[in-house]
Amino acid sequence: MTYITQLISFHEEDHLLSILIELEKEEAYLPTIGPMKAAFLFTIVTITRPKRILELGTLHGYSALVMLKACKDAGIRPELTTVEMSEVRARRAIANFKRAGVCDIVRVVIDDALTYVRSIKGETFDFIFIDISKGEYPEAFELCLPILKKHGVMVFDNALMPGVRRFSRAVLNDTRVTSSLIKIGDGMLVCIKR
Ligand SMILES: C[S@@+](CC[C@H](N)C(=O)[O-])C[C@H]1O[C@@H](n2cnc3c(N)ncnc32)[C@H](O)[C@@H]1O
């Protein structure tokens, strides 16, 4: 098995990293982004240096912890809001965030992601990561675009999955964003708001 530590050079051990590796070992069967895409997400978060992150689709917190580890290593203390509709999964994520020592900068919202985004008033984000039910991607894109800052980054997981390709093609042709389709695993779509 490959772990994120084998794909990115980490020079020192820390608590957050230990939890990430533990999640990779214990939860290899779960639909997380996995270490390859985690390494890519880590890289774009490091380059983007976001201060306010929104994630739709928490599961047990693996991808959120990857983004927080990237910020920590880059010397940034972001605020991360992550939305999960399953209470059981959200509770598990909260426990993992506690163990990783990041509870003070993470807000876990237990709700339907699209309902939550519709309720947001006067808040904007500079990085949005979307990994919910694939049929919801077109609506998530339209709802998230207004709350993404200019030059902010929005990333969709599974962009090359058969049911998602048509959406990815539409976004690549959308002039409101500049986008790249990254052929890593089943794909990641990276959009920058113009
Ligand atoms: C693929 S998993 C997320 C994996 C996570 N991003 C990671 O890599 O660690 C998708 C998660 O999104 C949740 N989900 C799916 N549709 C959702 C929605 N409309 N609102 C909130 N959560 C949703 C599911 O319950 C599931 O836990």
PDBQT file of the ligand as one rigid body, heavy atoms in Angstrom, charges set to zero:
ROOT
HETATM    1  C1  LIG A 201     -16.405  10.244  -1.217  1.00  0.00    +0.000 C 
HETATM    2  S1  LIG A 201     -16.893  10.542   0.409  1.00  0.00    +0.000 S 
HETATM    3  C2  LIG A 201     -15.859  11.900   0.912  1.00  0.00    +0.000 C 
HETATM    4  C3  LIG A 201     -14.429  11.489   1.131  1.00  0.00    +0.000 C 
HETATM    5  C4  LIG A 201     -13.591  12.576   1.770  1.00  0.00    +0.000 C 
HETATM    6  N1  LIG A 201     -13.620  13.783   0.969  1.00  0.00    +0.000 N 
HETATM    7  C5  LIG A 201     -12.155  12.085   1.871  1.00  0.00    +0.000 C 
HETATM    8  O1  LIG A 201     -11.462  12.012   0.840  1.00  0.00    +0.000 OA
HETATM    9  O2  LIG A 201     -11.744  11.749   2.981  1.00  0.00    +0.000 OA
HETATM   10  C6  LIG A 201     -18.391  11.381   0.184  1.00  0.00    +0.000 C 
HETATM   11  C7  LIG A 201     -19.058  11.812   1.483  1.00  0.00    +0.000 C 
HETATM   12  O3  LIG A 201     -19.998  12.829   1.168  1.00  0.00    +0.000 OA
HETATM   13  C8  LIG A 201     -21.176  12.607   1.873  1.00  0.00    +0.000 C 
HETATM   14  N2  LIG A 201     -22.237  13.196   1.042  1.00  0.00    +0.000 N 
HETATM   15  C9  LIG A 201     -22.699  12.778  -0.164  1.00  0.00    +0.000 A 
HETATM   16  N3  LIG A 201     -23.629  13.632  -0.630  1.00  0.00    +0.000 NA
HETATM   17  C10 LIG A 201     -23.737  14.615   0.305  1.00  0.00    +0.000 A 
HETATM   18  C11 LIG A 201     -24.541  15.786   0.420  1.00  0.00    +0.000 A 
HETATM   19  N4  LIG A 201     -25.404  16.129  -0.526  1.00  0.00    +0.000 N 
HETATM   20  N5  LIG A 201     -24.393  16.548   1.506  1.00  0.00    +0.000 NA
HETATM   21  C12 LIG A 201     -23.515  16.228   2.486  1.00  0.00    +0.000 A 
HETATM   22  N6  LIG A 201     -22.734  15.128   2.448  1.00  0.00    +0.000 NA
HETATM   23  C13 LIG A 201     -22.847  14.337   1.371  1.00  0.00    +0.000 A 
HETATM   24  C14 LIG A 201     -21.286  11.091   2.040  1.00  0.00    +0.000 C 
HETATM   25  O4  LIG A 201     -22.059  10.760   3.181  1.00  0.00    +0.000 OA
HETATM   26  C15 LIG A 201     -19.816  10.693   2.176  1.00  0.00    +0.000 C 
HETATM   27  O5  LIG A 201     -19.424  10.627   3.533  1.00  0.00    +0.000 OA
ENDROOT
TORSDOF 0
